[in-house]
Amino acid sequence: MVGALTSCRPTTQKEIVVSIPADGLWDRYPTPEAVCGLLDTIAWAGFNSIKVDVKPVVGYCEFESSYLEPMRTMKTRPHAHENWDYAETFIREGRRRGLKVSLTCAVFPLGAWQLDDGPAFRDPAKDGWFCTEYLPDGLHDIRESRRQGVFCFMNPSHPEVHDFVLGYIEELLSKYEPDGFQLDYCRYNNINCDFSDYSRRAFEQWLGCEVAAWPMDIFTFASADPNDIVPGPLYRQWIKWRASVIQGYVREVREIVDRVSPRTALRYWGAGWWQALYTTGQNWCSPSSSEPMDYPWAADDYASTGIADLVDYFELGTYRPRVHGPEDPESMEFDLARARRLVGPDNIVYGSISAGCPIEEAFEFLYENADGFSFFPIDALRKDPSLWNVFHEAIQKANTPR
C-alpha cells in the first residue's frame, strides 16, 4: 500500500470507481482507522467514487439489519466490526474525502459452500427458500452442490424470498441513503435452476397453461454434464420467463429507490458477454432495443424483458484480455460497442475491468469512450501496490488539459 498519503486527487469529469469487496476469509479493514487509511490512498490515486460490498455471496451483511445476520457471525470473522457501523463509516469518511459512495449487495445468494458458511446452512427457518437444481440425475437442493461457481441462491419465485429481499434492500436504502446502490447477483445461479414447485406454478401462470412433462418440456440432458442440455418445446419461453422474473425485481427496487432514497442512483453490473447471460436470467438490454435477437434460445420479443430503462447506471463487465478490436469478440472495444447498441443512446454505460489486462491501455480507452470507469477489486491494488501509482498517473493524464 502507498503510505501516509493525503487527499489531493485531481478534479475529474467522469466517475472513476474502485470496488471494495466484503467476502473473504479475513477482516480486511478491522477498524475505522483502517478504513480512513484506505480511503486516503484511494483519493490520492485519483478515484472519485467507491463501491462498498455490504452483503456478499456468503449471505451475512456489513450494515445494521433486522433481516440479515451481521458479518461478525461468520465463522472466520468472529466479532468483526462489533462496535462500529461498517457501511456508515465508509459513507461518512468517503464523503469527507469527496468520494461518491455506493453500496452493493449480492441479492440472492445466502451462503457459500466454498467458505463452509452462510445463513443457508444454519437457519432452518429458511430451508424451503433455496433454488432447486435440475441436474442429469434429478432434482437437488442447490445447497447440496459442490460445483465451482455455484452458491446458495434463494429462489426468486418464492413469496417469502421476495419479501425478504425487498425488505432488506428497502431497510438499507432508508437507513443509509447512499450515493448509489448496485445490484449484484440479481439473477439465477445457472441454467439448472430454479425447478421448484414455486417456479413451476409461476411459469405455468405466466404461460397460461400447465406444463405436461416437467421438467423435460424445458430441457433434457445429452450427457452427465449439467450444461449439456437439449432444449425442449418450452425452452425459449422458459428463458424469457426467467428474465422477466429478474426484470420484475429490478422494477420493484427502482420503485423502492424512488420512494425512500431518491438521491440514490440505481446501478447494475452485468458481464459484457450478453449473449451467454440468458442462462442466468440476466437481460441488461433496453426493452426497446432493435438489436437482432437471432439466437436459438431467444423468443421473438425477448428484448421486452430488458432492464436498461430501470437503472441509472449500467456497469459493463469488460473483463477481456484485449482492449482494441471492433470485430474481436474478446475485446473491450467490441463489448462496449455492442452494449451501446443493446441499451440504446439514452442509457449510461460504464466500463469495468479487473487485473490481468493491460490496465493503462484499458483505462485510457474506457475513460475516453465509456461514460465512466470502474476497477474490481481493490484487493488487486493491495497485492500489487505499484498499481496505485499506475492509476494515479493514468488518471492525472486523463484529466490534464490537452
C-alpha positions in Angstrom: 0.0 0.0 0.0 1.0 3.6 -0.6 1.7 5.0 2.9 1.0 8.4 4.6 -0.8 9.9 1.7 -3.0 13.0 1.8 -6.2 13.6 -0.2 -5.0 15.6 -3.2 -6.7 13.9 -6.1 -7.3 15.8 -9.3 -10.7 17.0 -10.4 -12.3 14.5 -12.8 -15.1 14.9 -15.2 -16.1 11.2 -15.2 -16.8 8.8 -12.4 -13.8 6.6 -11.7 -14.8 3.8 -9.3 -12.9 1.2 -7.3 -14.8 -1.7 -5.7 -14.2 -2.8 -2.2 -15.5 -6.4 -1.6 -16.6 -7.8 1.7 -16.4 -11.5 1.3 -13.3 -13.4 2.3 -11.6 -15.4 5.0 -10.2 -12.4 6.8 -11.2 -8.9 8.0 -9.7 -6.5 5.5 -10.5 -3.3 7.4 -10.8 -4.1 11.1 -11.0 -0.6 12.5 -12.4 2.8 11.3 -8.8 4.0 11.2 -8.0 1.3 8.6 -11.0 2.4 6.6 -9.7 6.0 6.7 -6.2 5.0 5.6 -7.6 3.1 2.7 -9.8 6.0 1.6 -6.9 8.4 1.8 -5.0 6.2 -0.6 -8.0 5.8 -2.9 -8.5 9.6 -3.1 -4.7 10.2 -3.7 -4.7 7.7 -6.6 -7.5 9.8 -8.3 -10.5 7.6 -7.9 -13.6 9.8 -7.1 -16.0 7.0 -6.3 -16.1 3.8 -4.4 -18.5 0.8 -4.3 -18.6 -1.0 -0.9 -19.9 -4.5 -0.8 -22.2 -4.8 2.3 -23.8 -8.2 1.5 -21.5 -10.7 -0.2 -22.5 -14.1 -1.5 -21.9 -15.7 1.9 -25.1 -14.0 3.0 -24.0 -12.0 6.0 -24.1 -8.2 6.0 -21.9 -5.2 6.8 -24.8 -2.9 7.9 -27.3 -2.7 10.7 -30.2 -5.0 9.6 -33.2 -6.7 11.1 -33.3 -9.1 8.1 -29.7 -10.3 7.7 -27.2 -11.7 10.2 -24.1 -9.5 10.7 -20.7 -10.4 9.2 -19.3 -10.8 12.7 -21.2 -14.1 13.0 -19.3 -15.6 10.1 -17.0 -18.4 11.2 -13.8 -16.7 10.0 -14.8 -13.2 11.1 -15.9 -13.5 14.8 -16.6 -10.2 16.4 -15.6 -8.2 13.2 -16.8 -4.6 13.3 -18.7 -5.3 16.6 -18.7 -1.8 17.9 -19.0 0.3 14.8 -21.1 0.6 11.7 -19.0 -0.5 8.6 -21.4 0.9 6.0 -21.9 4.2 7.8 -18.2 4.6 8.3 -17.4 4.2 4.6 -20.2 6.6 3.7 -19.2 9.3 6.2 -15.4 9.1 5.7 -15.7 8.7 1.9 -17.8 11.8 1.6 -15.3 13.7 3.7 -12.8 13.0 1.1 -15.0 14.0 -1.8 -15.8 10.4 -2.9 -19.2 9.2 -4.1 -20.1 6.1 -2.0 -22.3 3.3 -3.5 -23.3 0.2 -1.6 -23.6 -3.1 -3.3 -25.5 -6.3 -2.4 -25.3 -9.8 -3.8 -29.0 -10.0 -4.0 -30.0 -13.7 -4.0 -27.0 -15.8 -2.6 -27.3 -16.6 1.1 -24.4 -18.9 1.6 -21.2 -20.3 0.0 -20.1 -24.0 0.4 -16.6 -22.8 -0.6 -16.5 -20.9 2.7 -18.5 -23.6 4.5 -20.7 -20.8 5.9 -23.8 -18.7 5.4 -27.4 -18.5 6.8 -28.4 -21.1 4.2 -26.6 -23.7 6.3 -27.6 -22.5 9.7 -31.1 -21.1 9.6 -33.7 -23.9 9.4 -36.5 -21.4 9.1 -35.2 -20.7 5.5 -35.0 -24.3 4.4 -37.6 -24.0 1.7 -36.2 -20.8 0.2 -33.4 -22.1 -1.9 -33.3 -23.0 -5.6 -33.9 -26.5 -6.8 -31.3 -27.5 -9.4 -32.3 -29.8 -12.3 -29.3 -32.0 -13.0 -28.8 -35.1 -15.1 -29.5 -37.3 -12.1 -32.6 -35.5 -10.9 -33.7 -32.5 -8.8 -31.4 -31.3 -6.0 -31.4 -28.6 -3.4 -28.7 -26.1 -4.5 -27.2 -26.2 -1.0 -26.1 -29.7 -1.8 -23.9 -28.6 -4.7 -20.2 -28.6 -4.6 -19.5 -27.4 -8.1 -17.3 -24.3 -8.6 -19.3 -21.2 -9.3 -22.4 -22.4 -7.5 -23.6 -20.6 -4.4 -26.7 -20.9 -2.3 -29.1 -18.9 -4.3 -32.5 -18.2 -2.9 -35.4 -18.9 -5.3 -36.7 -15.6 -6.7 -40.2 -17.1 -7.2 -40.7 -18.0 -3.5 -43.0 -15.4 -2.0 -41.1 -15.2 1.3 -37.8 -14.7 -0.6 -39.5 -11.9 -2.5 -40.5 -10.1 0.7 -37.1 -10.8 2.4 -35.0 -9.5 -0.4 -37.0 -6.3 -1.0 -37.3 -5.8 2.8 -33.5 -5.8 3.4 -32.9 -3.6 0.3 -35.5 -1.0 1.5 -34.1 -1.1 5.0 -30.6 -0.5 3.7 -31.6 2.4 1.5 -33.8 4.0 4.1 -31.1 3.9 6.8 -28.1 4.9 4.8 -29.3 6.8 1.7 -26.0 6.1 -0.2 -25.0 8.0 -3.4 -25.5 4.7 -5.3 -26.9 1.2 -4.8 -25.7 -1.6 -7.1 -27.5 -4.9 -7.7 -25.0 -7.8 -7.9 -26.0 -11.4 -8.4 -29.5 -10.2 -9.1 -30.1 -13.3 -11.2 -30.3 -17.1 -11.2 -27.1 -19.0 -10.4 -27.1 -21.0 -13.7 -29.3 -22.7 -16.3 -30.1 -25.5 -13.9 -32.3 -23.5 -11.5 -34.9 -22.9 -10.4 -37.1 -26.0 -10.9 -39.0 -25.9 -7.6 -42.8 -26.2 -7.4 -43.0 -22.5 -6.8 -41.3 -21.8 -10.1 -43.4 -24.4 -11.9 -46.6 -22.8 -10.7 -45.4 -19.3 -11.5 -44.2 -20.3 -15.0 -47.5 -22.1 -15.8 -49.4 -19.0 -14.7 -47.3 -16.8 -16.9 -47.6 -19.3 -19.8 -51.3 -19.7 -19.4 -51.3 -23.5 -19.3 -49.9 -26.4 -17.5 -46.5 -28.0 -18.4 -47.3 -31.5 -19.4 -43.9 -33.0 -18.8 -42.0 -31.3 -16.0 -39.1 -30.5 -16.3 -38.4 -32.4 -19.6 -40.5 -29.9 -21.6 -38.0 -27.3 -20.6 -34.9 -29.3 -21.5 -33.2 -32.7 -21.1 -29.6 -33.7 -21.0 -27.4 -35.2 -23.6 -24.8 -36.4 -21.1 -23.8 -36.3 -17.5 -22.6 -32.7 -17.9 -25.2 -30.4 -16.2 -24.5 -27.8 -19.0 -25.0 -30.3 -21.9 -28.7 -29.7 -22.3 -31.2 -30.5 -25.1 -33.9 -27.8 -25.4 -37.4 -28.9 -25.1 -40.6 -27.4 -26.6 -40.9 -24.7 -23.9 -37.2 -23.8 -23.6 -37.4 -20.4 -25.2 -40.5 -19.4 -23.2 -38.7 -20.6 -20.0 -35.7 -18.4 -20.8 -37.9 -15.4 -21.4 -39.9 -16.0 -18.2 -36.8 -16.2 -16.0 -35.6 -12.9 -17.4 -39.0 -11.4 -16.7 -38.7 -12.5 -13.1 -35.4 -10.7 -12.7 -36.8 -7.7 -14.5 -39.7 -7.6 -12.0 -37.2 -7.4 -9.1 -35.3 -4.6 -10.7 -38.5 -2.7 -11.3 -39.5 -3.1 -7.7 -36.1 -2.0 -6.5 -36.4 1.0 -8.8 -39.7 1.9 -7.0 -38.1 1.5 -3.6 -35.2 3.8 -4.5 -37.5 6.5 -5.9 -39.7 6.3 -2.8 -37.2 6.0 0.1 -33.9 7.4 -1.2 -34.5 9.4 -4.4 -31.0 10.8 -4.4 -29.5 7.3 -4.7 -28.5 6.2 -8.2 -29.5 2.6 -9.0 -26.7 0.7 -10.6 -26.5 -2.7 -12.2 -23.4 -4.7 -13.1 -23.5 -7.2 -16.0 -20.9 -9.1 -17.9 -20.1 -8.0 -21.4 -20.8 -11.4 -22.9 -24.6 -10.6 -23.1 -25.3 -13.5 -25.5 -24.4 -16.0 -22.7 -26.2 -14.4 -19.8 -29.6 -15.9 -20.7 -28.6 -18.9 -18.7 -28.8 -16.8 -15.5 -31.9 -14.8 -16.4 -29.9 -11.6 -16.9 -31.0 -9.4 -19.8 -29.5 -6.0 -19.4 -30.6 -4.7 -22.8 -33.2 -2.0 -23.4 -36.8 -3.3 -23.9 -36.9 -1.1 -27.0 -33.6 -2.4 -28.4 -33.6 -3.1 -32.1 -30.5 -5.3 -31.9 -31.3 -8.6 -33.7 -32.2 -11.4 -31.2 -31.5 -14.2 -33.6 -30.3 -16.7 -31.0 -31.7 -20.3 -30.7 -32.7 -19.6 -27.1 -34.4 -16.2 -27.6 -38.1 -15.7 -28.1 -39.1 -13.2 -30.7 -39.8 -10.5 -28.1 -37.0 -11.4 -25.6 -35.8 -7.8 -25.6 -39.0 -6.9 -23.7 -37.5 -8.4 -20.6 -34.6 -6.0 -20.5 -33.8 -3.8 -17.5 -31.7 -0.9 -19.0 -34.5 1.6 -18.7 -34.9 0.8 -15.0 -31.4 1.7 -13.8 -29.4 4.9 -13.7 -26.0 3.4 -14.4 -25.2 0.2 -16.2 -21.8 -1.1 -15.5 -20.4 -3.4 -18.2 -18.0 -6.1 -17.2 -15.4 -5.7 -20.0 -13.2 -8.4 -18.5 -11.3 -9.1 -21.7 -7.6 -9.9 -22.5 -7.5 -7.3 -25.3 -8.6 -3.7 -25.4 -8.9 -2.9 -29.1 -10.6 -4.8 -31.9 -14.0 -3.7 -33.2 -14.6 -7.1 -34.8 -12.9 -9.1 -32.0 -15.5 -10.6 -29.6 -12.7 -11.0 -27.0 -12.0 -7.2 -26.9 -13.3 -4.4 -24.7 -14.0 -2.3 -27.8 -16.3 -5.0 -29.2 -18.2 -5.4 -25.9 -18.6 -1.6 -25.4 -19.9 -1.1 -28.9 -22.4 -3.9 -28.6 -23.6 -2.6 -25.2 -24.2 0.8 -26.7 -26.5 -0.8 -29.3 -28.2 -3.1 -26.8 -29.0 -0.4 -24.2 -29.6 2.4 -26.6 -28.3 6.0 -26.7 -30.2 7.2 -23.6 -28.6 4.9 -21.1 -25.4 5.5 -19.2 -22.8 2.7 -19.7 -19.6 2.4 -17.6 -16.7 0.1 -18.5 -15.2 -2.1 -15.8 -12.0 -4.1 -15.7 -10.0 -6.3 -13.3 -6.4 -7.2 -13.0 -4.9 -9.3 -15.8 -5.4 -6.9 -18.6 -3.3 -4.0 -19.9 -4.5 -1.6 -17.3 -3.2 1.7 -18.6 -4.4 1.0 -22.1 -7.8 -0.2 -20.8 -8.2 2.8 -18.6 -7.4 5.2 -21.4 -9.8 3.5 -23.8 -12.7 3.2 -21.4 -12.3 6.6 -19.8 -12.4 8.1 -23.3 -15.2 6.0 -24.8 -17.5 4.9 -21.9 -19.5 7.2 -19.6 -17.5 6.1 -16.5 -14.8 3.7 -15.4 -14.7 1.0 -12.7 -12.0 -1.3 -11.3 -12.6 -4.5 -9.4 -11.4 -5.4 -6.8 -9.3 -3.2 -4.6 -7.5 -6.4 -3.4 -5.5 -6.4 -6.6 -4.1 -3.0 -5.7 -3.3 -4.2 -2.2 -1.5 -7.2 -3.6 0.5 -5.1 -6.1 1.0 -1.6 -4.6 2.6 -0.4 -7.8 -0.9 -0.3 -9.4 -1.8 2.6 -7.1 0.8 4.7 -9.0 -0.3 3.3 -12.3 -3.8 4.6 -11.7 -2.6 7.9 -10.2 -0.6 8.6 -13.3 -3.2 7.4 -15.7 -6.0 9.5 -14.0 -3.8 12.6 -13.9 -3.0 12.2 -17.6 -6.7 11.7 -18.5 -7.6 15.0 -16.7 -4.7 17.1 -18.0 -6.0 19.6 -20.5 -4.7 18.9 -24.0 
